[in-house]
Amino acid sequence: MPNATGAAIHEAAVGAPEHDIDADVTALHRDGIVGLQGAFSRAWVEQMREDMMSAFWQAIQRPGGAIGRGPRRWYVEVHPQEIGGFADLVTHPWITAMCAAVLGDDYEIVEIGFDVPFQGARAQPWHRDFPSTPESYEQRRITSLAFNLTGVDVTPDMGPFEIAVGTQWEDGRAWPHPMFPPESEWPRYAAAGVKKYPRMGDVSCRSALTIHRGTPHPSPIARPVLVLGVDAPGAGHAALHDLMVTRDYYASLPGSVREHLICRVVDELVPVTQKHGIEGLVMGVD
C-alpha cells in the first residue's frame, strides 16, 4: 500500500527469503521460466490491480498511451510511483536474488508496465519480446528478465499466458523482425506449450526470449498482469523505455533501489509515450 510519499509500506512480501535460488536459476536456464507462489499478499495484489486499471483508463484516452498487442489487448507502461507497491516489488528477496544471480550485481531496472486482455481478445502469434543476441543464442546467457504478477486468479477462460518451455536459446535471426517464428514452426511450439494459471500473489521470472503467446479470452473479467523488466548491464533495453520519477519519490526509495533504477528524476511527471510497439501482435490470429 502506498504511504504519503508514494513509496510502499514493506509488509506485502510474504515469500520465504530462504527459497532455493540455485534451483530456480537452473530451472530458468532449462525452461526459460520459473515462479514463486505466494510471494505477495492478496491485499497487496488487489491494490496493484486497482493501480493498473486506473492507469489503463487514463492511458487509453491519450495518443500513444496504450499500445495494441492484438484485438482487445493492450500494453501500458507506467511511472514507478503509479504502482503503489513498486518498492515492495523491487525489494522482494526472491526478485532481487534472481536478478543478481542471473544478471549480475549491477542489474538495471528498466521497465514497469502491464498487459491487459479483455473479453474478445484473440490468440497472439507465437513470439518473443525482442530479437536475440549472440550472448544468448551462442553463449547461452540470459541478459534480460521479465517478472510477471497477475492481478487476478487466472482461469482457463481468461486467455492464460502460454509459453513454449526451453525455447529461449533459439537463434531466430531468420524470423520476421526477428521475433516471430514462421507458422510452419507453430505446431512445435504448441507441443512444448504450457498454459499458466497463476493466482494472486504469485510471481514468475522468465527470459523475454522464451517463445510465448496470449490465448483467447472469452471471460468478461479482464486479466491485467504487471511486467517488471530488468537488464544486465549493456543489454540496452532502457532505450525502449523512459522511466521517470519525481524528486521526492526518488528520495523516498531505499538506496538499494536507487542504485538499480534506470530513470530520469524530474520535477513533474509527464505521461508515458510508448516506445516498444510490437507490430506483429496488432492483428492477432484466429
C-alpha positions as CSV (number, residue, x, y, z in Angstrom):
1,M,0.0,0.0,0.0
2,P,1.3,3.5,-0.7
3,N,2.3,5.8,2.1
4,A,2.3,9.6,2.0
5,T,5.3,9.8,-0.3
6,G,4.0,7.1,-2.8
7,A,6.6,4.5,-1.6
8,A,5.3,1.2,-0.4
9,I,4.9,0.0,3.2
10,H,7.0,-3.1,3.3
11,E,4.5,-5.5,4.7
12,A,3.4,-7.1,1.5
13,A,6.3,-9.6,0.8
14,V,5.3,-12.9,2.2
15,G,7.6,-15.2,0.1
16,A,10.2,-17.2,2.0
17,P,13.7,-15.5,1.6
18,E,15.3,-18.9,2.1
19,H,14.0,-20.1,-1.2
20,D,16.4,-22.3,-3.2
21,I,17.7,-19.7,-5.7
22,D,20.2,-22.0,-7.2
23,A,17.5,-24.5,-8.1
24,D,15.3,-21.7,-9.6
25,V,18.2,-20.4,-11.7
26,T,18.8,-23.9,-13.0
27,A,15.0,-24.2,-13.8
28,L,15.1,-20.8,-15.6
29,H,18.0,-21.8,-17.8
30,R,16.4,-25.1,-18.6
31,D,12.8,-24.0,-19.2
32,G,13.0,-20.2,-19.8
33,I,10.6,-19.6,-16.9
34,V,10.3,-20.2,-13.2
35,G,7.9,-19.0,-10.5
36,L,7.4,-18.4,-6.8
37,Q,3.9,-19.0,-5.4
38,G,2.5,-16.6,-2.7
39,A,5.2,-14.0,-3.0
40,F,2.8,-11.2,-2.1
41,S,-0.4,-11.0,-0.1
42,R,-3.8,-10.9,-1.9
43,A,-4.5,-7.5,-0.3
44,W,-1.3,-6.1,-1.9
45,V,-2.3,-7.6,-5.3
46,E,-5.8,-6.1,-5.0
47,Q,-4.2,-2.6,-4.7
48,M,-1.9,-3.4,-7.6
49,R,-4.8,-4.3,-9.8
50,E,-6.6,-1.1,-8.9
51,D,-3.5,0.9,-9.8
52,M,-3.1,-0.9,-13.1
53,M,-6.8,-0.5,-14.1
54,S,-6.7,3.2,-13.1
55,A,-3.6,3.7,-15.2
56,F,-5.2,1.9,-18.2
57,W,-8.3,4.1,-18.3
58,Q,-6.1,7.1,-18.2
59,A,-3.7,5.8,-20.9
60,I,-6.3,4.6,-23.3
61,Q,-7.6,8.2,-23.7
62,R,-4.4,9.7,-25.0
63,P,-2.5,9.0,-28.2
64,G,0.4,6.6,-27.6
65,G,-0.8,5.9,-24.0
66,A,-1.6,2.3,-24.7
67,I,-0.2,0.0,-27.4
68,G,-2.4,-2.6,-29.0
69,R,-1.0,-6.2,-28.6
70,G,-3.8,-7.7,-30.6
71,P,-7.6,-7.2,-30.6
72,R,-9.0,-6.2,-27.2
73,R,-5.5,-6.5,-25.7
74,W,-3.2,-3.6,-24.7
75,Y,0.1,-2.9,-23.1
76,V,0.7,0.2,-20.9
77,E,3.9,1.5,-19.5
78,V,3.7,3.5,-16.3
79,H,5.9,5.5,-14.0
80,P,7.1,3.5,-10.9
81,Q,5.2,5.7,-8.5
82,E,1.9,4.9,-10.3
83,I,2.2,1.4,-8.8
84,G,1.8,1.9,-5.1
85,G,3.7,-1.3,-4.3
86,F,6.7,-0.6,-6.6
87,A,9.2,-0.5,-3.7
88,D,7.9,-3.8,-2.3
89,L,8.1,-5.4,-5.7
90,V,11.7,-4.4,-6.5
91,T,13.0,-5.2,-3.0
92,H,11.3,-8.6,-2.7
93,P,14.1,-11.1,-1.6
94,W,13.3,-13.6,-4.3
95,I,13.2,-11.0,-7.1
96,T,16.4,-9.3,-6.1
97,A,18.2,-12.7,-5.6
98,M,17.1,-13.8,-9.1
99,C,18.2,-10.6,-10.7
100,A,21.7,-10.7,-9.0
101,A,22.2,-14.4,-9.7
102,V,21.2,-14.3,-13.4
103,L,22.1,-10.7,-14.5
104,G,24.8,-9.8,-12.0
105,D,25.0,-7.5,-9.0
106,D,24.8,-4.4,-11.2
107,Y,21.4,-5.3,-12.8
108,E,19.3,-2.5,-14.1
109,I,15.5,-2.0,-13.6
110,V,14.4,-0.6,-17.0
111,E,10.6,-1.2,-17.4
112,I,7.4,-1.3,-15.4
113,G,4.1,-1.7,-17.1
114,F,1.2,-4.1,-17.6
115,D,-0.5,-6.2,-20.3
116,V,-4.3,-6.4,-20.1
117,P,-6.6,-8.6,-22.3
118,F,-10.4,-8.0,-22.2
119,Q,-13.3,-10.1,-23.4
120,G,-12.8,-10.9,-27.0
121,A,-9.0,-10.9,-27.1
122,R,-7.8,-13.4,-29.6
123,A,-4.8,-15.7,-29.7
124,Q,-1.5,-14.0,-30.4
125,P,1.1,-15.4,-32.8
126,W,4.0,-17.2,-31.1
127,H,6.7,-14.6,-30.5
128,R,9.5,-13.3,-28.2
129,D,9.7,-9.8,-26.8
130,F,12.7,-8.7,-28.8
131,P,15.4,-10.2,-31.0
132,S,18.0,-12.5,-29.5
133,T,21.7,-11.6,-29.4
134,P,24.9,-13.8,-29.7
135,E,25.2,-13.7,-25.9
136,S,22.0,-15.8,-25.8
137,Y,22.0,-18.0,-28.9
138,E,25.7,-18.7,-28.9
139,Q,26.9,-18.2,-25.2
140,R,23.5,-19.2,-23.6
141,R,23.5,-16.2,-21.3
142,I,20.3,-14.6,-20.1
143,T,20.7,-10.8,-20.3
144,S,17.2,-9.7,-19.6
145,L,14.4,-10.9,-17.3
146,A,10.7,-10.2,-17.2
147,F,8.9,-10.6,-13.9
148,N,5.1,-11.1,-14.2
149,L,2.4,-10.7,-11.5
150,T,-1.2,-11.5,-12.2
151,G,-3.9,-9.1,-10.9
152,V,-6.5,-11.9,-10.7
153,D,-6.7,-15.7,-10.2
154,V,-6.3,-16.9,-13.7
155,T,-8.9,-19.4,-15.0
156,P,-9.0,-21.2,-18.4
157,D,-11.4,-18.7,-19.9
158,M,-9.1,-15.7,-19.1
159,G,-6.7,-16.1,-22.0
160,P,-3.9,-17.7,-20.0
161,F,-0.3,-17.0,-20.9
162,E,1.2,-19.9,-22.8
163,I,4.9,-20.4,-23.0
164,A,7.0,-22.9,-25.1
165,V,9.4,-24.1,-22.5
166,G,13.1,-24.3,-23.4
167,T,12.9,-22.1,-26.5
168,Q,14.9,-19.1,-25.1
169,W,18.2,-20.2,-26.8
170,E,16.8,-20.4,-30.3
171,D,18.5,-18.2,-32.9
172,G,15.6,-16.5,-34.6
173,R,17.7,-14.3,-36.9
174,A,15.8,-15.5,-40.0
175,W,12.4,-14.8,-38.5
176,P,10.4,-11.6,-39.2
177,H,11.7,-8.8,-37.0
178,P,13.4,-11.4,-35.8
179,M,10.8,-12.2,-33.2
180,F,8.1,-14.2,-34.9
181,P,8.7,-17.8,-35.8
182,P,7.1,-18.8,-39.1
183,E,3.7,-20.5,-38.9
184,S,5.3,-23.8,-40.1
185,E,7.0,-23.9,-36.7
186,W,3.9,-23.2,-34.6
187,P,3.0,-26.9,-34.1
188,R,6.4,-27.4,-32.5
189,Y,5.8,-24.5,-30.1
190,A,2.3,-25.7,-29.3
191,A,3.7,-29.2,-28.4
192,A,6.1,-27.5,-26.0
193,G,3.5,-25.0,-24.8
194,V,2.4,-24.8,-21.2
195,K,-0.5,-22.6,-20.1
196,K,0.0,-20.8,-16.9
197,Y,-2.7,-20.4,-14.2
198,P,-1.1,-18.2,-11.5
199,R,-3.1,-16.9,-8.5
200,M,-3.0,-13.5,-6.9
201,G,0.4,-13.2,-5.1
202,D,2.4,-15.5,-7.4
203,V,5.3,-14.1,-9.4
204,S,7.1,-15.6,-12.4
205,C,10.5,-14.9,-13.8
206,R,11.2,-15.6,-17.4
207,S,13.7,-14.9,-20.2
208,A,11.9,-12.4,-22.6
209,L,13.3,-14.6,-25.4
210,T,11.3,-17.7,-24.5
211,I,8.7,-18.1,-27.2
212,H,5.2,-17.4,-25.8
213,R,1.7,-16.1,-26.7
214,G,-1.5,-14.9,-25.1
215,T,-4.5,-17.2,-25.8
216,P,-8.2,-16.4,-26.5
217,H,-10.1,-14.5,-23.7
218,P,-13.8,-15.1,-23.7
219,S,-14.2,-14.2,-20.0
220,P,-15.9,-10.9,-19.1
221,I,-13.2,-10.4,-16.5
222,A,-10.1,-8.5,-17.6
223,R,-6.8,-10.1,-16.7
224,P,-4.2,-7.4,-16.0
225,V,-0.6,-8.7,-15.4
226,L,2.2,-6.5,-14.2
227,V,5.5,-6.6,-16.1
228,L,8.8,-5.7,-14.5
229,G,11.7,-5.6,-16.9
230,V,15.3,-6.0,-15.7
231,D,18.5,-5.9,-17.7
232,A,22.1,-7.0,-17.3
233,P,24.5,-4.0,-17.9
234,G,24.8,-3.3,-21.6
235,A,21.7,-5.2,-22.7
236,G,20.4,-1.9,-23.9
237,H,16.6,-2.2,-23.4
238,A,16.4,1.0,-21.4
239,A,16.4,2.8,-24.8
240,L,13.0,1.3,-25.4
241,H,11.6,2.8,-22.2
242,D,11.7,6.1,-20.4
243,L,11.2,5.6,-16.6
244,M,10.6,8.9,-14.7
245,V,10.2,9.6,-11.0
246,T,9.7,12.8,-9.1
247,R,12.4,14.1,-6.8
248,D,10.5,13.4,-3.6
249,Y,9.6,9.9,-4.7
250,Y,13.2,9.1,-5.7
251,A,14.4,10.4,-2.3
252,S,11.9,8.1,-0.6
253,L,13.2,5.0,-2.2
254,P,15.8,2.8,-0.5
255,G,19.3,3.2,-1.7
256,S,19.3,-0.4,-2.8
257,V,16.5,0.5,-5.3
258,R,18.0,3.8,-6.5
259,E,21.3,2.1,-7.4
260,H,19.5,-0.2,-9.9
261,L,16.7,2.0,-11.2
262,I,17.5,3.5,-14.7
263,C,15.3,6.6,-14.7
264,R,15.0,10.3,-15.1
265,V,14.4,12.3,-11.9
266,V,12.1,15.2,-12.8
267,D,10.1,18.0,-11.1
268,E,6.9,16.8,-12.6
269,L,5.8,13.6,-14.3
270,V,4.6,13.7,-17.9
271,P,2.5,10.9,-19.4
272,V,4.4,8.0,-20.9
273,T,4.5,7.8,-24.7
274,Q,5.0,4.1,-25.5
275,K,8.2,3.3,-27.5
276,H,8.1,-0.6,-27.5
277,G,5.5,-1.4,-30.1
278,I,5.4,-5.0,-31.5
279,E,3.8,-4.6,-34.9
280,G,3.3,-8.3,-35.5
281,L,0.9,-8.6,-32.5
282,V,-1.6,-6.0,-33.6
283,M,-3.9,-8.2,-35.6
284,G,-3.9,-11.4,-33.6
285,V,-4.8,-14.8,-35.1
286,D,-7.9,-16.9,-35.4
